[in-house]
Amino acid sequence: MINAQAANPFGEQSKLLETVAAWTLGLLWVLPLLYAIWTAFHPAEFATRFSLTAPLSLQNFVNAWHAAPFPRYFLNTFLLVTMILAAQIVLSTMAAYAFARYQFRGSNLMFMLVLMQLMVMPDILIVENYNTMNLLSLRDTILAIGLPYFASAFGIFLLRQTFKTVPRELDEAATVEGASALQTLWKVYVPLAKPIYLAFGLVSVSTHWNNFLWPLIVTNSVESRPLTVGLQVFSSTDQGVDWSIITAATLMTSAPLLLAFLLFQRQFVQSFMRAGIR
C-alpha cells in the first residue's frame, strides 16, 4: 500500500506554508492592537519607545473620559445599534419568510433586486439620504442615522437561505394545529434560525457601531452623535495629537465589540458555516 505522505509529497510543505501565512496575517492584525494597548496604559513619553521599566497608568483613560461626553456618546451609540438591529430583524424576517415560502409573480426578480443591494456601497447614497432626512426634518437626530439602514439585504439573504431548509412538513403540522402564518413563523422558523440571528446581530452591531461618515454628515450636536464621531475631538486639539489619550479613547470605544466577539466567536463562526453550506 502506498503511503499517503509519499502519494502527496507536497502535503507537508503546503501545511507549513498555510501555518506561516496564518501566523503572518495574525501578527499583522494584532501588532496595531498591542501598540494601542501599550500606549494607552503608559505615559505619553513612552508612546514611541518601549521600556520594560515604563510605569503602568490609567490616567490616559481618565483624561479621555473627561475630554469628551462619553456617557452621552455611549448612550447614543447603544440606542442607535439597538434601533437598527430591531428594525432589521423584523423586516428581514418577514421578507425572508415571504421569499422562502411563498411563490408569487415576480418573486425571483424581486429577490435579485434585493441581492443587487449588496453590491451598492452605502456611501454612494449619502447625498440622496441626506436630502431625504432634510425633507423629513430629521437631520441631527439618532433616527436620521439609523433610518437608511432599517432594511438589510444581507439579513434577508441569510434568513431566506435558512428558512428554505426548514421541512415543509412543519408548516403543515402547524397549520393542522390551527396556527396562522405569523404564528408559524414565530414558533417554528425563528427558533430554528437562532444561530443565524446571533451571527447577523454581531455583524449589524459591529457595522453600525463603527460607522463614521454618515453620522458625521447628518449630525452636528453632541445630543445625537455616536462614539465614532465623538472620537474626532481628540484629533482636533490645539496642543497637537496625544496618542496616549487617543488610543485610550479608542480602546474604550472598541472594548464592547471585542468582548462581544470573544464571548460569541464560536457561535458566530458556526452560524456562517451553516449559512454557507445551504
Disulfide bonds with the S-S distance in Angstrom:
none
